[in-house]
Amino acid sequence: MTSKPQFYQSNEDDGILAIQGDLDVYSVADAIRQGCKLIKTNQSFEVIDMEQVGKIDSAGLAFIIEMMKTARKYGKNIQFRNIPARMHDVAKIYGLTQILPDNAFQAG
């Protein structure tokens, strides 16, 4: 069963928005909708931390791409932290390693 993605800020001043739950084909649309809304409503965060993401598949990359596109549209710069390591190979396949640096991924 898929765990619904949820966003939260642990500390209003640190500029980090964390996401927990699953980012798979069944849940990614909801995560994209929530994340884009947070960007559009001018929430103050610069980093999306994915350390607590459970299941993730290639739809997780769709989430990352949509967050980056929406941020760019609204003049924001968002970076990602702790992308699950297994997504590194998927990012390579899709040619996204230039926009997602190696240090954005969790250790192996």
C-alpha positions in Angstrom: 0.0 0.0 0.0 1.3 3.5 -0.9 1.9 6.0 1.9 0.5 9.4 1.0 3.3 12.0 0.7 3.3 14.8 3.2 5.4 18.0 3.5 6.5 19.6 6.7 9.0 22.2 7.9 10.8 21.1 11.0 12.1 24.6 11.7 10.7 27.7 10.0 14.1 29.4 9.9 16.2 26.7 8.3 14.8 27.0 4.8 14.3 23.2 4.5 11.0 21.6 3.5 10.9 17.8 4.1 8.8 15.3 2.4 7.9 11.9 3.8 5.9 9.1 2.3 6.0 7.4 -1.1 6.8 9.0 -4.4 5.6 6.4 -6.8 3.2 6.2 -9.8 0.3 6.0 -7.3 1.2 9.0 -5.1 3.3 11.4 -7.2 0.4 13.5 -8.6 -0.6 14.4 -5.1 3.0 15.2 -4.1 3.4 17.4 -7.2 0.1 19.2 -6.4 1.1 19.9 -2.8 4.7 20.9 -3.6 3.6 23.3 -6.4 1.1 24.9 -4.1 3.7 25.5 -1.5 6.0 27.1 -4.1 3.2 29.3 -5.5 2.1 30.5 -2.1 5.6 31.8 -1.5 6.5 29.4 1.3 10.1 30.2 2.5 12.2 27.1 1.7 15.2 26.6 -0.5 15.8 22.9 0.0 13.5 19.9 -0.3 14.8 17.1 1.9 13.8 13.6 0.7 15.5 11.6 3.5 12.1 10.3 4.7 10.8 9.2 1.3 9.7 5.5 1.4 9.0 3.9 -1.9 10.2 5.7 -4.9 10.3 4.9 -8.6 10.9 6.9 -11.8 7.8 9.0 -10.9 9.9 10.5 -8.2 12.0 12.1 -10.9 8.9 13.6 -12.3 8.3 15.1 -8.9 11.8 16.6 -8.8 11.5 18.0 -12.4 8.0 19.6 -11.7 9.3 21.2 -8.5 12.2 22.7 -10.4 10.1 23.9 -13.2 7.5 25.5 -10.8 10.3 27.1 -8.8 11.9 28.6 -11.9 8.5 29.9 -13.0 8.1 31.7 -9.7 11.7 33.0 -9.6 12.9 30.6 -6.9 15.9 28.4 -6.6 15.2 25.0 -5.0 17.8 22.3 -4.4 17.3 18.8 -3.3 18.9 16.9 -0.5 19.0 13.2 0.4 17.4 11.9 -2.8 17.3 8.1 -2.3 20.6 6.6 -3.7 18.8 4.2 -6.0 17.5 7.1 -8.0 21.0 8.1 -9.0 21.1 5.5 -11.8 17.6 6.5 -13.0 18.8 10.2 -13.1 21.8 9.0 -15.2 19.5 7.2 -17.7 17.4 10.4 -18.1 20.4 12.7 -18.4 19.6 14.6 -15.2 22.9 14.3 -13.5 23.9 17.8 -14.6 21.0 19.3 -12.7 21.1 16.9 -9.7 24.6 16.9 -8.4 26.1 13.8 -6.8 25.9 15.3 -3.3 22.1 15.5 -3.7 21.8 11.8 -3.3 22.0 9.7 -0.1 25.1 7.6 0.3 25.0 4.2 -1.4 
